[in-house]
Protein backbone atom coordinates (compact mmCIF):
# COMPACT_ATOMS: atom_id res chain seq x y z
CA UNK A 1 0.00 0.00 0.00
CA UNK A 2 1.13 3.54 -0.68
CA UNK A 3 0.17 6.46 1.56
CA UNK A 4 0.33 9.85 -0.15
CA UNK A 5 0.35 13.05 1.87
CA UNK A 6 -1.06 15.35 -0.77
CA UNK A 7 -0.18 19.02 -0.83
CA UNK A 8 2.40 18.92 1.97
CA UNK A 9 5.12 21.51 1.40
CA UNK A 10 7.63 21.11 4.28
CA UNK A 11 8.83 24.73 4.18
CA UNK A 12 5.25 25.98 4.64
CA UNK A 13 3.59 23.20 6.66
CA UNK A 14 6.26 21.94 9.10
CA UNK A 15 7.85 23.92 11.93
CA UNK A 16 11.55 23.02 12.10
CA UNK A 17 14.88 24.68 12.74
CA UNK A 18 16.35 26.45 9.71
CA UNK A 19 17.68 24.09 7.02
CA UNK A 20 17.17 20.87 9.02
CA UNK A 21 15.60 17.93 7.15
CA UNK A 22 12.48 16.18 8.39
CA UNK A 23 11.56 12.50 8.39
CA UNK A 24 8.07 11.03 7.95
CA UNK A 25 7.04 7.48 8.84
CA UNK A 26 3.53 6.05 8.63
CA UNK A 27 1.77 3.24 10.40
CA UNK A 28 -1.18 1.02 9.61
CA UNK A 29 -2.87 -0.59 12.60
CA UNK A 30 -5.67 -3.10 12.76
CA UNK A 31 -7.44 -3.55 16.12
CA UNK A 32 -10.10 -6.14 16.97
CA UNK A 33 -11.72 -4.83 20.14
CA UNK A 34 -13.85 -7.99 20.52
CA UNK A 35 -10.85 -10.32 20.78
CA UNK A 36 -8.24 -7.84 22.06
CA UNK A 37 -5.93 -8.63 19.13
CA UNK A 38 -4.01 -5.92 17.32
CA UNK A 39 -1.26 -5.59 14.74
CA UNK A 40 0.68 -2.62 13.35
CA UNK A 41 2.90 -2.35 10.30
CA UNK A 42 5.25 0.59 9.78
CA UNK A 43 6.20 2.19 6.47
CA UNK A 44 9.55 3.16 5.14
CA UNK A 45 10.92 6.48 6.40
CA UNK A 46 11.02 9.32 3.89
CA UNK A 47 13.61 12.04 4.55
CA UNK A 48 12.70 15.44 3.14
CA UNK A 49 14.73 18.63 3.10
CA UNK A 50 12.71 21.45 4.62
CA UNK A 51 12.77 23.25 1.27
CA UNK A 52 11.42 20.22 -0.65
CA UNK A 53 8.71 21.24 -3.13
CA UNK A 54 6.40 18.31 -2.31
CA UNK A 55 6.11 14.98 -0.50
CA UNK A 56 7.32 11.51 -1.35
CA UNK A 57 5.38 8.29 -0.81
CA UNK A 58 5.22 6.09 2.25
CA UNK A 59 4.98 2.40 1.37
CA UNK A 60 4.16 -0.47 3.71
CA UNK A 61 2.43 -3.85 3.86
CA UNK A 62 -1.04 -4.27 5.31
CA UNK A 63 -1.46 -5.90 8.71
CA UNK A 64 -2.41 -9.57 8.35
CA UNK A 65 -4.97 -9.64 11.19
CA UNK A 66 -8.21 -10.92 9.61
CA UNK A 67 -10.71 -8.79 11.53
CA UNK A 68 -10.85 -5.43 13.21
CA UNK A 69 -10.90 -1.70 12.60
CA UNK A 70 -8.11 -0.14 10.52
CA UNK A 71 -6.20 3.04 11.39
CA UNK A 72 -3.66 4.88 9.23
CA UNK A 73 -1.36 7.43 10.86
CA UNK A 74 1.92 9.27 10.28
mmCIF file of the C-alpha atoms, coordinates in Angstrom:
data_MODEL
# 
_entry.id   MODEL 
# 
loop_
_atom_site.group_PDB 
_atom_site.id 
_atom_site.type_symbol 
_atom_site.label_atom_id 
_atom_site.label_alt_id 
_atom_site.label_comp_id 
_atom_site.label_asym_id 
_atom_site.label_entity_id 
_atom_site.label_seq_id 
_atom_site.pdbx_PDB_ins_code 
_atom_site.Cartn_x 
_atom_site.Cartn_y 
_atom_site.Cartn_z 
_atom_site.occupancy 
_atom_site.B_iso_or_equiv 
_atom_site.pdbx_formal_charge 
_atom_site.auth_seq_id 
_atom_site.auth_comp_id 
_atom_site.auth_asym_id 
_atom_site.auth_atom_id 
_atom_site.pdbx_PDB_model_num 
ATOM 1  C CA . UNK A 1 1  ? 0.000   0.000   0.000  1.00 0.00 ? 1  UNK A CA 1 
ATOM 2  C CA . UNK A 1 2  ? 1.128   3.535   -0.678 1.00 0.00 ? 2  UNK A CA 1 
ATOM 3  C CA . UNK A 1 3  ? 0.166   6.455   1.562  1.00 0.00 ? 3  UNK A CA 1 
ATOM 4  C CA . UNK A 1 4  ? 0.326   9.849   -0.151 1.00 0.00 ? 4  UNK A CA 1 
ATOM 5  C CA . UNK A 1 5  ? 0.346   13.050  1.873  1.00 0.00 ? 5  UNK A CA 1 
ATOM 6  C CA . UNK A 1 6  ? -1.060  15.352  -0.772 1.00 0.00 ? 6  UNK A CA 1 
ATOM 7  C CA . UNK A 1 7  ? -0.178  19.016  -0.830 1.00 0.00 ? 7  UNK A CA 1 
ATOM 8  C CA . UNK A 1 8  ? 2.401   18.920  1.971  1.00 0.00 ? 8  UNK A CA 1 
ATOM 9  C CA . UNK A 1 9  ? 5.122   21.513  1.401  1.00 0.00 ? 9  UNK A CA 1 
ATOM 10 C CA . UNK A 1 10 ? 7.629   21.111  4.276  1.00 0.00 ? 10 UNK A CA 1 
ATOM 11 C CA . UNK A 1 11 ? 8.826   24.734  4.181  1.00 0.00 ? 11 UNK A CA 1 
ATOM 12 C CA . UNK A 1 12 ? 5.251   25.984  4.641  1.00 0.00 ? 12 UNK A CA 1 
ATOM 13 C CA . UNK A 1 13 ? 3.591   23.197  6.662  1.00 0.00 ? 13 UNK A CA 1 
ATOM 14 C CA . UNK A 1 14 ? 6.261   21.945  9.105  1.00 0.00 ? 14 UNK A CA 1 
ATOM 15 C CA . UNK A 1 15 ? 7.850   23.921  11.931 1.00 0.00 ? 15 UNK A CA 1 
ATOM 16 C CA . UNK A 1 16 ? 11.554  23.018  12.100 1.00 0.00 ? 16 UNK A CA 1 
ATOM 17 C CA . UNK A 1 17 ? 14.879  24.684  12.737 1.00 0.00 ? 17 UNK A CA 1 
ATOM 18 C CA . UNK A 1 18 ? 16.349  26.449  9.710  1.00 0.00 ? 18 UNK A CA 1 
ATOM 19 C CA . UNK A 1 19 ? 17.685  24.087  7.016  1.00 0.00 ? 19 UNK A CA 1 
ATOM 20 C CA . UNK A 1 20 ? 17.166  20.868  9.017  1.00 0.00 ? 20 UNK A CA 1 
ATOM 21 C CA . UNK A 1 21 ? 15.600  17.929  7.153  1.00 0.00 ? 21 UNK A CA 1 
ATOM 22 C CA . UNK A 1 22 ? 12.482  16.182  8.389  1.00 0.00 ? 22 UNK A CA 1 
ATOM 23 C CA . UNK A 1 23 ? 11.562  12.496  8.389  1.00 0.00 ? 23 UNK A CA 1 
ATOM 24 C CA . UNK A 1 24 ? 8.066   11.034  7.954  1.00 0.00 ? 24 UNK A CA 1 
ATOM 25 C CA . UNK A 1 25 ? 7.043   7.484   8.843  1.00 0.00 ? 25 UNK A CA 1 
ATOM 26 C CA . UNK A 1 26 ? 3.527   6.049   8.626  1.00 0.00 ? 26 UNK A CA 1 
ATOM 27 C CA . UNK A 1 27 ? 1.768   3.243   10.397 1.00 0.00 ? 27 UNK A CA 1 
ATOM 28 C CA . UNK A 1 28 ? -1.185  1.025   9.605  1.00 0.00 ? 28 UNK A CA 1 
ATOM 29 C CA . UNK A 1 29 ? -2.868  -0.592  12.597 1.00 0.00 ? 29 UNK A CA 1 
ATOM 30 C CA . UNK A 1 30 ? -5.668  -3.099  12.764 1.00 0.00 ? 30 UNK A CA 1 
ATOM 31 C CA . UNK A 1 31 ? -7.443  -3.553  16.119 1.00 0.00 ? 31 UNK A CA 1 
ATOM 32 C CA . UNK A 1 32 ? -10.105 -6.138  16.966 1.00 0.00 ? 32 UNK A CA 1 
ATOM 33 C CA . UNK A 1 33 ? -11.723 -4.833  20.145 1.00 0.00 ? 33 UNK A CA 1 
ATOM 34 C CA . UNK A 1 34 ? -13.845 -7.991  20.523 1.00 0.00 ? 34 UNK A CA 1 
ATOM 35 C CA . UNK A 1 35 ? -10.846 -10.324 20.780 1.00 0.00 ? 35 UNK A CA 1 
ATOM 36 C CA . UNK A 1 36 ? -8.242  -7.838  22.063 1.00 0.00 ? 36 UNK A CA 1 
ATOM 37 C CA . UNK A 1 37 ? -5.927  -8.633  19.135 1.00 0.00 ? 37 UNK A CA 1 
ATOM 38 C CA . UNK A 1 38 ? -4.009  -5.921  17.321 1.00 0.00 ? 38 UNK A CA 1 
ATOM 39 C CA . UNK A 1 39 ? -1.264  -5.588  14.742 1.00 0.00 ? 39 UNK A CA 1 
ATOM 40 C CA . UNK A 1 40 ? 0.679   -2.624  13.353 1.00 0.00 ? 40 UNK A CA 1 
ATOM 41 C CA . UNK A 1 41 ? 2.904   -2.351  10.301 1.00 0.00 ? 41 UNK A CA 1 
ATOM 42 C CA . UNK A 1 42 ? 5.251   0.588   9.785  1.00 0.00 ? 42 UNK A CA 1 
ATOM 43 C CA . UNK A 1 43 ? 6.197   2.191   6.468  1.00 0.00 ? 43 UNK A CA 1 
ATOM 44 C CA . UNK A 1 44 ? 9.549   3.163   5.140  1.00 0.00 ? 44 UNK A CA 1 
ATOM 45 C CA . UNK A 1 45 ? 10.918  6.483   6.399  1.00 0.00 ? 45 UNK A CA 1 
ATOM 46 C CA . UNK A 1 46 ? 11.019  9.316   3.890  1.00 0.00 ? 46 UNK A CA 1 
ATOM 47 C CA . UNK A 1 47 ? 13.608  12.039  4.546  1.00 0.00 ? 47 UNK A CA 1 
ATOM 48 C CA . UNK A 1 48 ? 12.703  15.442  3.139  1.00 0.00 ? 48 UNK A CA 1 
ATOM 49 C CA . UNK A 1 49 ? 14.729  18.627  3.101  1.00 0.00 ? 49 UNK A CA 1 
ATOM 50 C CA . UNK A 1 50 ? 12.713  21.453  4.624  1.00 0.00 ? 50 UNK A CA 1 
ATOM 51 C CA . UNK A 1 51 ? 12.772  23.251  1.269  1.00 0.00 ? 51 UNK A CA 1 
ATOM 52 C CA . UNK A 1 52 ? 11.423  20.222  -0.652 1.00 0.00 ? 52 UNK A CA 1 
ATOM 53 C CA . UNK A 1 53 ? 8.713   21.235  -3.131 1.00 0.00 ? 53 UNK A CA 1 
ATOM 54 C CA . UNK A 1 54 ? 6.400   18.311  -2.311 1.00 0.00 ? 54 UNK A CA 1 
ATOM 55 C CA . UNK A 1 55 ? 6.112   14.980  -0.501 1.00 0.00 ? 55 UNK A CA 1 
ATOM 56 C CA . UNK A 1 56 ? 7.317   11.515  -1.355 1.00 0.00 ? 56 UNK A CA 1 
ATOM 57 C CA . UNK A 1 57 ? 5.376   8.293   -0.815 1.00 0.00 ? 57 UNK A CA 1 
ATOM 58 C CA . UNK A 1 58 ? 5.215   6.086   2.248  1.00 0.00 ? 58 UNK A CA 1 
ATOM 59 C CA . UNK A 1 59 ? 4.977   2.395   1.371  1.00 0.00 ? 59 UNK A CA 1 
ATOM 60 C CA . UNK A 1 60 ? 4.158   -0.472  3.714  1.00 0.00 ? 60 UNK A CA 1 
ATOM 61 C CA . UNK A 1 61 ? 2.431   -3.846  3.863  1.00 0.00 ? 61 UNK A CA 1 
ATOM 62 C CA . UNK A 1 62 ? -1.039  -4.274  5.308  1.00 0.00 ? 62 UNK A CA 1 
ATOM 63 C CA . UNK A 1 63 ? -1.464  -5.899  8.714  1.00 0.00 ? 63 UNK A CA 1 
ATOM 64 C CA . UNK A 1 64 ? -2.412  -9.571  8.352  1.00 0.00 ? 64 UNK A CA 1 
ATOM 65 C CA . UNK A 1 65 ? -4.968  -9.641  11.193 1.00 0.00 ? 65 UNK A CA 1 
ATOM 66 C CA . UNK A 1 66 ? -8.211  -10.920 9.611  1.00 0.00 ? 66 UNK A CA 1 
ATOM 67 C CA . UNK A 1 67 ? -10.711 -8.792  11.528 1.00 0.00 ? 67 UNK A CA 1 
ATOM 68 C CA . UNK A 1 68 ? -10.851 -5.426  13.215 1.00 0.00 ? 68 UNK A CA 1 
ATOM 69 C CA . UNK A 1 69 ? -10.897 -1.697  12.598 1.00 0.00 ? 69 UNK A CA 1 
ATOM 70 C CA . UNK A 1 70 ? -8.114  -0.143  10.523 1.00 0.00 ? 70 UNK A CA 1 
ATOM 71 C CA . UNK A 1 71 ? -6.197  3.037   11.393 1.00 0.00 ? 71 UNK A CA 1 
ATOM 72 C CA . UNK A 1 72 ? -3.660  4.884   9.228  1.00 0.00 ? 72 UNK A CA 1 
ATOM 73 C CA . UNK A 1 73 ? -1.363  7.427   10.857 1.00 0.00 ? 73 UNK A CA 1 
ATOM 74 C CA . UNK A 1 74 ? 1.916   9.265   10.283 1.00 0.00 ? 74 UNK A CA 1 
# 
